[in-house]
């Protein structure tokens, strides 16, 4: 019996060593943690329970039968974060470069099945050179099995992907199917084809960092949602992010205790500039409205004319979508629309109420936008808001012009409460453009056309550059002092926390992907 126990202990120890000390040292020398170290940092102390630690591959191609490691390059199991059950897999780059093949994929699929059955989030810590070439098509099949399960799990359980090293070829598509991607600067990469293949096929000279590094995907492509300074920050970010999200689609996010006090925020009364064309930072408004230090911005360096993220309001987890007047005057464009739409869809899938702060002069004009399908991409945001059944509240701080007024969670597309500040301007377009169209003949025939345009601009502004026309029609529920907004929002979200919507029966809608 003692020998049997000893054998088991030796196997467990061998499993924990992954690819061996030499490869672990090489991992550390690159500034990277091992797969097991990452799990230890992510989960509560001593909470991790491993599954499949003794799994090995079954391939004999190219002498692989002589190269077997317990666990086959991925650690799978479950544990807790702040006491909540979380399923996690962590690819081990020290074992065959973390490459994915049959047994490796089977372990991940088994874990995904368990997460689905038990209604708990799944976190993937990716660090892999891609498909294991030696196993051929079964490696590709393994990826496809994972993709399929990612799709089945989408909107049922939260799926988070942290890219801790390379992620190439088919390996990028599993993270792309999950809800959020976090990358680590300087050590993580995502690309369909690496720099060498790019050079061969297109003759482009590009580094791995330029092609698919964290900052590239944060600023240029929008593929990643967070770009963190190092692995420790990535793991901290994961833990913070999961705090705003429920276990599954049938639950609501945890409501933290909150002690009510004076909820007025006097700073907001003087935050909007007198000149309606002068920018201001919407993040200052967000900071004043939400609980202290609770705002977690998502994709902060991509589509910066819209701000999205999570926050808490009187302890309640909410999703925020806000136009940013400090960037491109807060217009909606292709990137902002895609960014906002996907975030709205996530919040709706996981019962996170939505707060929209609106200051939008319209959609960005120009050939670049039209040729890159602003029509289809703008429709994504419209579709996402229209379909969302979670509590939805809009506050119009200043401009709400044209079709963008409709898109930004207007009463007409199902918002529950719509408030406006006294500075709100709800109109088809700005006063100058409107005056030029409506009074074209009058201005042209005037002895002083410039003076006449000014007069007519003032006339239009007086009529429409205010929230009261919309309020008189019931499109705005209340015009409120900015300083009272936080209190109003707390009460309004409380009023619709049991919201229930019956949607028409259908297989699924045809969102303009």
Secondary structure by P-SEA (a helix, b strand, c coil): caaaaaaaaaaaaaaaacccaaaaaaaaaaccccaaaaaaaacccccccccccccccccccccccccccccccccccccccccbbbbbbbbbcccccccccaaaaaaaaaaaaaaaaabbbbbbbcccccccccccaaaaaaaaaaaaaaaaacccbbbbbbbccccccaaaaaaaaccbbbbbccccccccccaaaaaaacccccccccccccccccccccccccccccaaaaaaaaaaaacccccccccccccccccccccccccccccccccccbbbbaaaaaaacccccccccccccccccbbbbbbbcccbbbbbbbbbcccccccccaaaaaaaaaaaaaaaacbbbbbbbbbcccccccaaaaaacaaaaaaaaaaaaaacccbbbbbbccccccccccccccccccccbbbbccccccccccaaaaaaacaaaaaaacccaaaaaaaaaaaaaaacccaaaaaaaccccccccccaaaaaaaaaaaaccbbbbbccccccccccc
